[in-house]
Each structure stands twice: as structure tokens, then as C-alpha cells.
Amino acid sequence: LMQNWPNASCLLGLAGAAAMDIAPQNLFVWNPHWQCFVWNQNECAEHVIEALNMFLVAFDVDFATVIELADPTYQSPSGYE
């Protein structure tokens, strides 16, 4: 990586320095796939929503990315946007 991108060491150094100045973050990334919501076999959509809301609160998630959550009526738990 370093020989293909000579500035990588500088960028990594900056990222490391910035990381020391912030508190640890709880991150969450999940892709339940659109089929779960469109086909909804075995009430998949309801189970995904229930699990997502439980994870957000139980693990005190600071930042979450949920890919393909195809429910326009989704309401996040209190304290989450």
C-alpha cells in the first residue's frame, strides 16, 4: 500500500492522532436485504425491526448504518434519528 500510495503513512498518522482525541464509539452496520421487506417470509421485516431496535439500545450504539431497510414507516427508538 505504501509504495502505491506514498501519502498513506501521513494519512494513517493523522487518523491515529485524531483517534486519540475522541472517545471510543459503538458502531453498527447491517444489511438485512430488500428481500426481507418485499417478500417478508416468516415475518422477516418485523423480526429485523425488532432486532435492530434492540441492538441500538442494548449496545448503546453511537452510529448505525442499516442498508436496504425498506420500510418507510420505520420509527427508531427514542434518542435515535
Phi, psi and omega in degrees: 000315184298319182286332178279336182222091189298335181273002183300319181296323178295315181294319178296321178297318178295319179296319179295319179294318180294324182295332181288340184267359182236156179286155176302148181241143173265115184249149182219126177231130182211141175234093179285354178073144184296331181301326180302320183275324182284312182275327177049042177294136179055035179057040182305314183302316180296321179293321179296312181299316179298314181293318180301310181296324178294314180298315181305314183281312185299325182256011177046055185292131178272324182216127180233142171236119178242113185268136177065033172280096189265058177226101182293348180264003183303133176241121179286159178297161178304133181095356180240146176249000000 
